[in-house]
Amino acid sequence: MKILAISYMVLVAVMSLVAFVAYGFDKQLAKAGARRVPEKTLHTLALFGGWPGALAAQRLFRHKTQKRKFRMVFWFVVFVHLGIVSGVAYAISSGGITPNPPVLIQPEFRNTR
């Protein structure tokens, strides 16, 4: 269970860094009037665990904070991510999912002749 929690934390940290960089890059592209990072990509990064980094980048760079539709989709994605993680955590803690399934031991058969 501990390894699963650590793996999740690492995933969130890495994806947050990637999302943060993507938002910063998109902000620079916006200032330059160049082709932008698709919003779908930014939302996907948030869904796969990068939402803390995305949120930090929105605040720091003041980027994607005025578009109401984007913010609504962003928060929906955050809640979906948290719902999935909560559901998996509940299933594991209640015994519905075992992170390390038990190993079945085959009975020994002895030749009685």
GINOR-V748760 format. One record per backbone hydrogen bond with DSSP energy under -0.5 kcal/mol. CO is the residue of the C=O (numbers start at 1). NH is the residue of the N-H. E is the energy in kcal/mol with one decimal. If there is no record, write none. Layout:
co: (CO | CO)
nh: (NH | NH)
e: (E | E)
This chain:
co: (1 | 2 | 3 | 4 | 5 | 6 | 7 | 8 | 9 | 10 | 11 | 12 | 13 | 14 | 15 | 16 | 17 | 18 | 19 | 20 | 21 | 22 | 23 | 24 | 25 | 26 | 27 | 28 | 29 | 29 | 30 | 38 | 38 | 39 | 40 | 41 | 42 | 43 | 44 | 45 | 46 | 46 | 49 | 50 | 51 | 52 | 53 | 54 | 55 | 56 | 57 | 58 | 58 | 66 | 67 | 68 | 69 | 70 | 71 | 72 | 73 | 74 | 75 | 76 | 77 | 78 | 79 | 80 | 81 | 82 | 83 | 84 | 85 | 86 | 87 | 88 | 89 | 90 | 91 | 91 | 92 | 97 | 99 | 102 | 104 | 108 | 110)
nh: (5 | 6 | 7 | 8 | 9 | 10 | 11 | 12 | 13 | 14 | 15 | 16 | 17 | 18 | 19 | 20 | 21 | 22 | 23 | 24 | 25 | 26 | 27 | 28 | 29 | 30 | 31 | 32 | 33 | 34 | 33 | 41 | 42 | 43 | 44 | 45 | 46 | 47 | 48 | 50 | 49 | 51 | 52 | 54 | 55 | 56 | 57 | 58 | 59 | 60 | 61 | 62 | 63 | 68 | 71 | 72 | 73 | 74 | 75 | 76 | 77 | 78 | 79 | 80 | 81 | 82 | 83 | 84 | 85 | 86 | 87 | 88 | 89 | 90 | 91 | 92 | 93 | 94 | 96 | 97 | 95 | 99 | 101 | 104 | 106 | 110 | 112)
e: (-2.0 | -2.4 | -2.4 | -2.2 | -2.2 | -2.4 | -2.5 | -2.7 | -2.3 | -2.8 | -2.8 | -2.3 | -1.9 | -2.4 | -2.8 | -2.7 | -2.4 | -2.5 | -2.6 | -2.3 | -2.9 | -2.6 | -2.4 | -2.0 | -2.4 | -2.4 | -2.3 | -1.9 | -0.8 | -2.3 | -0.7 | -0.6 | -1.6 | -2.5 | -2.2 | -2.3 | -1.7 | -2.5 | -2.1 | -2.5 | -1.4 | -1.0 | -0.5 | -2.4 | -2.7 | -2.2 | -2.4 | -2.4 | -2.0 | -3.0 | -2.8 | -0.8 | -0.9 | -1.0 | -2.4 | -2.5 | -2.4 | -2.9 | -2.6 | -2.0 | -2.6 | -2.4 | -2.3 | -2.3 | -2.7 | -2.7 | -2.3 | -2.5 | -2.5 | -2.6 | -2.5 | -2.5 | -2.6 | -2.6 | -2.4 | -2.5 | -2.6 | -2.2 | -1.8 | -1.6 | -1.1 | -0.6 | -0.5 | -0.5 | -0.6 | -0.6 | -0.7)
